[in-house]
Amino acid sequence: MESIRVYCKNTDSYHSCKPGTRLIDFLNEIGYTHNTDKHGNQYPVLAAYVDNKLKELSYPIYMAHSIDFLDITHSDGRRTYVRSLNFLLQKAVNDVYNGKYNLIIGYSLPNGLYGELHHNNITKEDIAEFKEKGASYRPVPCIPDIVPVCDSDITKIKARMQELIAADFPFIKTKKNQDECISLFLEHRQMEKARLCLSLGNFFNSVYYLDGYGDTFYGPMLHSTGAIENFDLVKYNNGFCLQSPEPFAPYNLPQVKYQEKLYDIFKENENWCRILGANDIATVNIAVQNGYASQLIQIAEALHERKYAAIADMIYARRDRVKLVLLSGPSSSGKTTTSKRLAVQLKVLGLNPVVLEMDNYFVNRERTPKDEDGNYDFESIYAMDLELLNSQLGSLLAGEEVEVPKFNFAEGRSTFCGNKLKLGESDILIMEGIHALNPQLTASIDDEKKFRIHASALTSLSIDENNNISTTDNRMLRRMVRDNNFRGTSAEDTILRWNSVRRGEYRNIFPYQENADVMFNSSLIYELPLLKHYAEPLLRRISPNSPAYSESLRLLKFLSYITVMNPKEQTGIPPTSVMREFIGESTFTY
């Protein structure tokens, strides 16, 4: 049999193999099983790019390819690991409770994926109604029947997961037609998954099997359970947190932190989604398909307005003490619109918001700290002139007049141009920035005088019962659309910069989010159908030989599950909506 020639990017060399050779066998043939970083640390191979397309290691090759093997340090290697760990958990729950409970994966916390066990209350009548109504089947919104998890549950589930890992069972990929998939999902009482499968209308779908248990996870899996080396399952409120290695070095399991404010804001969003009868993508799709997009927009925007007003009321109630509002949040969380809409609500209450721009308080370029690669680290808090900022804040809050600086980014220097500022009796300062909730930023200011807000797009919509929607993906799509519309940045550039953006968030924003007095969730239930309209064409422009191509394919696949909102329906989005910050036609100036 004639051999084929394959280029391995990891070894920077060509190798020959027989057609039909699986990637994992190819690895063994060339004696390559681990990637090594610049510090000499070794990480097992978990998946691969074949011509920039993500594939599992069981993938057979039949022609010449360029192959790049991925490990846990790569975002797609980590996603493959997390998907497989998720499946391992589901299999363990099914084994321990013999199908009595449904595993629900809700959302991503800094500790890992939050999940719950729900009583399996789907009846034969529900299944019969689904078969009769098809994709239009919508269950009556109800409070989920949560099974409170105790320590003994965690012990049993975790022990079963470890048994499955020790057995080194393979993850077996199959293709099933739509009817077979729906029958499988209904057998597991996974109504959301069955509804999405039916609404997508694909002839065939990928189904993975683990020790005889089948399910779908919308992306490649590991070769076998033995590749899962590091995980934990910890009790968290009524459910649990499934922990996998952190996305940035040193790739250890995250320290367990009970971030109640973040948990509460996710739960609040989950409750609103349930009230709307839209816990998952399929129900949002059905609403858009049936002409209810305008209602989704109206309700979601009304909820935002109530939240802005409630936060303004909280500040007003403390007006005798609070003189400084600090607002932080990760990239594309809608911080700017949040500050502007909050300012409007404060004016309604008789307060006068005055914006103090944090970007004007950078130190001169020669004083800017550098990162481990010797580049200027503009995201470090020590890139800020903390002494000047705290001095001027103290003077302003004492009723004194100050001359605020203006930072010249081209020259890398701070200048004073006679811009004076003094607070009146009804004035209140607003500062927005990545370090706003870091206590070091305003260390000399009494906490009683500060009101801290963390904004982020924390969707609790899910793809289905055990596949959550990443809030990170949601924000990246927002940024992609905004940067293309207003900053001349391509989708390719947004993708290539995203890892650096995320690294900065983990270092400078997320550790301090629980310092907030209140969290504002800027997600909107209609935004994914909206963003699809703008993002999909941008992603399709990315060339197959681009290093951003594999990520564009992943996002395009995700968007393929979503029904797009047409331009006519978009006219119902208010001009003050946070989404206008990204798609345009806002009445605010950015």
C-alpha positions in Angstrom: 0.0 0.0 0.0 1.4 3.4 -1.0 2.3 5.6 1.9 1.2 9.2 2.4 3.4 12.2 3.4 2.4 14.2 6.4 3.9 17.4 7.8 4.0 17.5 11.6 4.3 21.1 12.8 5.4 20.0 16.3 8.5 18.3 15.0 8.9 20.6 12.0 9.4 17.6 9.8 7.7 15.3 7.3 6.7 11.7 8.1 5.3 8.8 6.1 2.4 6.6 7.1 -0.2 4.3 5.6 -3.6 5.7 4.5 -6.2 5.3 7.2 -3.7 5.7 10.1 -5.3 7.2 13.1 -3.7 10.3 14.6 -3.0 8.5 17.9 -1.3 5.7 16.0 0.7 8.2 14.0 1.9 9.7 17.3 3.1 6.4 18.5 4.8 5.6 15.2 6.9 8.8 15.3 7.5 8.5 19.0 5.8 11.8 19.9 3.3 11.9 22.8 4.0 15.2 24.6 4.4 18.8 23.7 7.2 20.7 25.5 7.0 24.5 26.3 9.8 26.9 26.4 10.4 26.2 30.1 10.8 22.4 29.5 7.4 21.5 30.9 5.8 18.5 29.1 2.0 18.2 28.4 0.3 15.1 26.8 -1.2 15.5 23.4 -5.0 15.7 23.6 -6.2 16.6 20.1 -4.9 17.9 16.8 -5.4 20.5 14.0 -5.5 18.7 10.6 -5.1 21.5 8.1 -6.3 23.9 10.8 -9.4 21.9 11.5 -9.8 20.4 15.0 -9.9 16.6 15.1 -9.9 14.0 17.8 -6.9 11.6 18.0 -9.1 8.7 16.6 -9.4 10.6 13.3 -7.9 8.6 10.4 -5.9 10.3 7.7 -6.0 9.3 4.0 -4.0 12.0 2.3 -1.3 14.5 2.8 -1.9 16.9 5.6 -0.4 19.5 7.9 -0.9 18.4 11.5 -0.4 20.3 14.7 -0.9 18.3 17.9 -2.5 20.2 20.8 -2.3 19.9 24.6 -4.0 21.4 27.6 -2.1 24.7 27.1 -4.0 25.3 23.9 -7.6 26.6 24.1 -8.9 23.9 21.8 -6.9 21.2 23.6 -8.5 22.5 26.9 -12.0 22.5 25.4 -11.6 19.0 24.2 -10.5 18.0 27.7 -13.4 19.8 29.4 -16.0 18.3 27.0 -14.7 14.8 27.7 -14.6 15.5 31.5 -18.2 16.7 31.2 -19.2 13.4 29.4 -17.3 11.4 32.1 -19.4 13.2 34.8 -22.6 12.5 33.0 -21.8 8.8 32.6 -20.8 8.6 36.3 -24.1 10.3 37.4 -26.1 7.9 35.2 -24.2 4.9 36.7 -24.5 6.0 40.3 -28.2 6.9 40.2 -29.3 4.5 37.4 -30.9 7.3 35.3 -33.0 8.6 38.2 -31.6 12.2 37.9 -30.8 14.5 35.0 -27.4 16.2 35.1 -27.7 19.9 34.3 -24.6 21.9 33.5 -25.6 25.5 34.1 -22.7 28.0 33.6 -19.0 28.7 34.0 -17.8 30.0 37.4 -14.2 30.9 38.1 -13.9 27.6 39.9 -15.2 25.6 36.9 -18.5 24.4 35.5 -21.5 24.7 37.9 -23.9 21.8 37.7 -27.0 20.4 39.5 -29.0 17.2 39.7 -32.6 17.5 38.8 -35.4 14.9 39.4 -36.2 13.3 36.1 -39.9 14.4 35.9 -40.3 14.1 32.1 -43.4 11.8 31.7 -44.5 9.5 28.9 -47.2 12.1 28.2 -44.5 14.8 27.8 -42.7 12.6 25.3 -45.9 11.9 23.4 -46.7 15.6 23.2 -43.2 16.3 21.9 -43.5 13.7 19.2 -46.9 15.2 18.2 -45.8 18.9 18.2 -42.2 18.5 17.2 -39.9 21.5 17.4 -42.8 23.7 18.5 -43.2 21.8 21.7 -42.6 24.2 24.7 -43.0 22.9 28.2 -44.8 25.1 30.8 -42.2 27.1 32.7 -41.7 25.7 36.1 -39.3 25.7 39.0 -36.7 23.0 38.4 -36.9 20.1 40.9 -33.4 20.3 42.2 -31.9 17.4 44.2 -29.7 19.0 46.9 -26.2 17.5 46.6 -24.5 16.3 49.8 -20.9 15.3 50.5 -21.8 11.6 50.1 -23.1 12.3 46.6 -19.9 14.0 45.6 -17.9 11.1 47.0 -19.9 8.5 45.1 -19.9 10.4 41.8 -16.2 11.2 42.0 -15.3 7.6 42.8 -17.2 6.4 39.8 -15.4 9.0 37.6 -12.1 7.7 38.8 -13.1 4.1 38.1 -14.0 5.1 34.5 -10.6 6.8 34.1 -8.8 3.8 35.5 -10.6 1.6 33.0 -9.3 3.8 30.1 -12.6 3.5 28.1 -12.4 4.9 24.6 -14.7 7.8 23.5 -16.2 6.3 20.4 -17.6 8.6 17.7 -20.5 7.5 15.6 -23.0 9.1 13.1 -26.7 8.7 13.6 -29.6 10.1 11.6 -32.0 12.6 13.1 -34.7 10.0 14.2 -32.1 7.9 15.9 -30.6 10.9 17.8 -34.0 12.1 18.9 -34.9 8.6 20.2 -31.7 8.5 22.1 -32.3 11.9 23.7 -35.9 11.1 24.6 -34.7 7.8 26.2 -32.5 10.0 28.4 -35.3 12.4 29.0 -33.2 15.2 27.4 -36.0 17.3 25.9 -33.9 20.4 25.2 -31.4 18.3 23.2 -34.2 16.5 21.3 -35.9 19.8 20.5 -32.6 21.4 19.2 -31.8 18.3 17.2 -35.2 18.5 15.5 -35.1 22.3 14.9 -31.7 22.1 13.3 -32.9 19.5 10.8 -29.6 17.8 10.1 -29.7 14.5 8.4 -26.9 13.1 10.5 -25.4 14.1 13.8 -22.3 13.1 15.7 -23.0 10.9 18.8 -20.2 9.8 21.1 -20.3 6.6 23.3 -18.6 6.0 26.6 -18.9 2.4 27.9 -22.2 2.0 26.1 -23.7 5.4 27.1 -24.4 7.8 24.2 -24.7 11.6 23.9 -23.6 14.5 21.8 -21.2 17.4 22.9 -20.8 19.6 19.8 -17.0 19.1 19.4 -14.2 16.5 19.4 -13.5 14.3 22.5 -10.4 12.9 23.9 -9.2 9.5 22.7 -10.0 7.7 26.0 -10.9 8.4 29.7 -7.3 7.6 30.7 -6.2 11.0 29.2 -8.1 12.8 32.0 -5.4 13.2 34.6 -6.5 16.2 36.6 -10.0 17.2 37.8 -12.1 17.7 40.9 -15.7 17.7 41.9 -16.6 19.9 44.8 -19.9 20.7 46.5 -21.1 24.2 45.7 -24.4 25.5 47.1 -27.2 23.0 46.1 -25.1 21.6 43.3 -21.4 21.1 42.5 -18.5 22.5 40.6 -16.7 20.4 38.1 -13.1 21.6 38.0 -10.5 21.3 35.2 -7.1 22.9 34.8 -7.1 26.7 34.6 -6.7 28.1 31.0 -3.4 29.9 31.8 -0.1 28.8 33.3 0.6 26.9 35.5 -2.6 25.0 34.5 -3.4 23.8 38.0 -6.9 23.3 39.3 -8.3 26.6 40.4 -8.5 27.4 44.1 -12.1 26.9 45.3 -13.7 30.3 46.0 -17.4 30.7 46.9 -18.3 33.7 44.9 -21.8 34.2 46.0 -22.5 37.5 44.1 -21.5 35.9 40.8 -23.6 32.8 41.6 -26.6 34.9 42.5 -26.5 37.0 39.3 -26.3 33.8 37.2 -29.3 32.4 39.2 -31.2 35.6 38.7 -30.7 35.4 34.9 -31.6 31.7 34.9 -34.9 32.6 36.7 -35.8 35.3 34.1 -35.0 32.9 31.3 -37.3 30.3 32.9 -40.1 32.9 33.3 -39.8 33.7 29.6 -39.8 29.9 28.9 -36.4 30.2 27.1 -33.8 28.2 29.1 -32.1 26.9 26.0 -31.2 27.9 22.4 -34.0 25.8 20.8 -36.7 27.8 22.6 -35.1 31.1 21.6 -34.9 29.8 18.0 -38.5 28.9 18.0 -39.5 32.3 19.4 -37.6 34.1 16.6 -38.9 31.7 13.9 -42.5 32.4 15.0 -42.1 36.2 14.9 -41.7 36.9 18.7 -38.3 38.6 18.4 -39.8 42.0 19.2 -41.3 40.6 22.4 -37.9 39.2 23.5 -36.3 42.5 22.8 -39.0 44.5 24.8 -38.9 42.2 27.8 -35.1 42.0 27.9 -34.6 45.7 27.6 -37.3 46.4 30.3 -35.4 44.1 32.6 -32.2 46.1 32.0 -33.9 49.4 32.7 -35.2 48.1 36.0 -31.7 47.0 37.0 -30.2 50.3 36.1 -32.8 52.1 38.1 -32.3 49.7 41.0 -28.6 50.4 41.1 -29.1 54.1 40.9 -31.5 53.8 43.8 -28.9 52.0 45.9 -26.4 54.8 45.2 -28.9 57.5 46.0 -29.8 55.8 49.3 -26.1 56.3 50.3 -25.7 59.7 48.7 -24.6 61.3 52.0 -21.5 59.0 52.0 -20.9 57.8 48.5 -19.1 60.2 46.2 -17.2 57.8 43.9 -18.7 55.1 41.7 -16.2 52.5 40.4 -17.2 50.3 37.4 -15.2 47.4 36.2 -15.8 44.4 33.9 -14.1 42.2 31.3 -13.8 43.1 27.6 -17.1 43.8 25.7 -19.2 43.5 28.9 -20.9 46.8 28.0 -19.2 48.9 30.7 -19.4 52.1 28.7 -23.1 51.9 28.0 -23.7 50.8 31.6 -22.0 53.9 32.9 -24.0 56.1 30.6 -27.3 54.6 31.3 -26.6 54.6 35.1 -25.6 58.3 34.7 -29.1 59.0 33.2 -30.8 57.2 36.1 -28.7 59.2 38.7 -29.7 62.4 37.0 -33.3 61.5 37.3 -32.7 61.2 41.1 -31.1 64.7 41.2 -27.5 63.6 41.2 -24.9 64.9 38.7 -22.5 62.3 37.5 -19.0 63.5 36.6 -16.7 61.1 34.7 -13.1 60.9 35.6 -11.2 59.0 32.9 -8.8 56.5 34.3 -6.8 56.4 31.1 -5.4 59.8 31.9 -3.6 58.5 34.9 -1.0 56.3 33.2 2.6 56.8 34.3 5.1 58.1 31.8 6.3 55.4 29.3 9.7 55.0 30.9 8.0 54.1 34.3 5.7 51.5 32.7 6.4 48.0 34.0 7.3 45.3 31.6 6.0 41.7 31.3 8.1 38.5 31.3 8.8 39.0 27.5 10.2 42.5 28.0 7.2 44.2 26.6 5.4 47.1 28.2 2.6 45.8 30.4 -0.1 48.5 30.0 -2.6 46.3 31.8 -0.6 46.2 35.1 -2.1 48.3 37.9 1.5 49.7 38.3 1.1 51.2 34.8 -1.2 53.7 36.6 0.0 56.7 38.6 -1.6 55.5 41.8 0.0 58.3 43.9 -1.4 61.1 41.7 -4.8 59.5 41.3 -5.3 58.9 45.0 -4.1 62.4 45.8 -6.5 64.1 43.4 -9.4 61.9 44.4 -8.8 62.8 48.0 -8.7 66.5 47.1 -11.9 66.3 45.0 -13.8 64.4 47.6 -12.7 67.1 50.1 -14.3 69.7 48.0 -11.1 71.1 46.5 -10.3 72.0 42.9 -7.7 70.0 41.0 -6.1 70.2 37.6 -6.6 66.7 36.1 -4.0 65.3 33.7 -4.3 64.4 30.0 -2.3 61.4 28.9 -0.7 61.7 25.4 -0.7 58.1 24.1 1.5 58.9 21.1 4.2 60.4 23.2 3.6 58.2 26.2 3.6 61.1 28.6 1.1 62.8 31.0 0.5 66.5 30.5 -1.5 69.2 32.3 -3.5 71.5 30.0 -5.5 73.6 32.5 -8.4 71.2 32.8 -9.8 72.0 36.2 -12.3 69.9 38.1 -14.2 70.6 41.4 -17.2 68.7 42.7 -20.5 70.4 43.5 -22.8 69.4 46.2 -24.9 67.1 44.0 -21.9 65.8 41.9 -20.8 62.2 42.0 -17.6 60.9 40.4 -17.8 57.9 38.0 -14.6 56.0 37.1 -14.6 53.0 34.7 -11.7 50.7 34.0 -10.2 47.2 34.4 -8.7 48.0 37.8 -11.7 49.8 39.2 -12.4 47.1 41.8 -8.8 46.5 42.8 -8.4 48.0 46.3 -4.9 49.2 45.4 -6.3 51.7 42.8 -8.1 53.8 45.4 -6.3 52.6 48.5 -6.3 56.0 50.3 -10.1 56.6 49.8 -12.4 55.5 52.6 -14.5 52.5 51.4 -17.7 54.2 52.8 -17.3 56.8 50.0 -17.1 54.2 47.2 -19.8 52.3 45.4 -18.4 49.4 43.3 -20.1 47.8 40.3 -19.0 44.8 38.3 -20.5 44.5 34.8 -20.4 41.4 32.6 -22.4 39.5 30.0 -23.3 36.4 32.1 -25.7 34.4 30.0 -27.3 31.4 31.6 -28.9 30.3 28.3 -27.6 26.8 27.4 -27.3 24.8 24.2 -29.0 22.0 26.0 -29.2 20.2 29.4 -25.4 19.6 29.7 -23.8 21.9 27.2 -23.6 25.5 28.4 -22.9 28.6 26.4 -19.6 30.2 27.2 -19.9 33.8 28.4 -16.4 34.2 26.9 -17.7 33.3 23.4 -20.6 35.7 23.8 -18.2 38.6 24.7 -15.8 37.7 21.8 -18.7 37.9 19.3 -19.6 41.3 20.7 -16.1 42.5 20.5 -15.7 41.1 17.0 -18.7 43.0 15.7 -17.9 46.2 17.5 -14.2 46.3 16.4 -15.1 45.6 12.8 -17.8 48.3 12.9 -16.0 51.1 14.7 -12.2 50.3 15.0 -11.3 48.8 11.6 -10.2 45.5 13.2 -10.9 42.3 11.4 -12.5 39.2 12.9 -9.2 37.5 12.4 -7.3 40.1 14.5 -9.9 39.9 17.2 -9.5 36.2 17.5 -5.7 36.3 17.5 -5.7 39.0 20.3 -8.4 37.3 22.4 -6.0 35.0 24.4 -4.0 38.0 25.5 -7.2 39.8 26.5 -8.4 36.8 28.5 -5.0 36.5 30.3 -5.3 40.1 31.4 -8.9 39.5 32.7 -7.8 36.6 34.8 -5.0 38.6 36.3 -6.6 42.1 36.7 -10.4 41.7 36.8 -11.8 38.4 37.9 -9.9 38.2 41.2 -11.7 41.4 42.4 -15.2 41.0 41.0 -16.6 39.9 44.4 -15.5 43.3 45.8 -18.5 44.8 44.0 -21.4 46.2 45.9 -23.6 45.0 43.0 -23.1 43.0 39.8 -24.8 44.1 36.6 -25.5 41.4 34.0 -25.5 43.0 30.6 -26.5 39.9 28.7 -29.7 40.0 26.7 -31.7 36.9 25.7 -32.0 38.0 22.1 -28.4 39.0 21.5 -27.0 35.7 20.0 -29.7 35.8 17.1 -28.7 39.4 16.7 -24.9 38.9 16.8 -25.1 36.1 14.3 -26.3 38.5 11.6 -23.1 40.5 12.0 -20.5 38.0 13.0 -21.2 35.1 10.6 -20.1 37.0 7.4 -17.0 38.3 9.2 -16.0 34.8 10.3 -16.5 33.4 6.8 -13.8 35.8 5.4 -11.0 34.1 7.4 -8.7 32.2 5.2 -8.1 28.4 5.8 -4.4 29.1 6.2 -4.9 31.7 8.9 -4.0 30.7 12.5 -7.5 32.0 13.4 -9.2 29.6 11.0 -9.9 26.8 13.5 -11.5 29.2 15.9 -13.6 30.7 13.2 -14.9 27.2 12.3 -15.7 26.6 16.0 -17.7 29.8 16.3 -19.4 29.3 12.9 -20.5 25.8 14.1 -21.8 27.4 17.4 -23.7 30.0 15.4 -25.2 27.3 13.2 -27.4 26.3 16.1 -28.9 29.8 16.3 -31.7 31.3 14.2 -30.6 34.7 12.9 -32.6 37.9 13.7 -33.3 39.8 10.5 -32.7 43.6 10.0 -36.4 44.5 10.3 -36.6 42.8 13.7 -33.5 44.7 14.8 -35.2 48.0 14.4 -37.0 47.3 17.7 -33.7 47.5 19.6 -33.7 50.8 21.6 -31.1 53.4 20.7 -29.8 53.3 24.3 -29.5 49.5 24.4 -26.1 48.0 25.4 -26.2 46.2 22.1 -26.0 49.5 20.2 -22.5 49.8 21.6 -21.6 46.9 19.4 -23.9 47.2 16.3 -24.2 51.0 16.1 -26.9 53.6 15.9 -26.7 54.4 19.6 -27.8 57.8 20.9 -24.8 57.7 23.3 -21.4 59.0 22.2 -18.6 56.5 22.7 
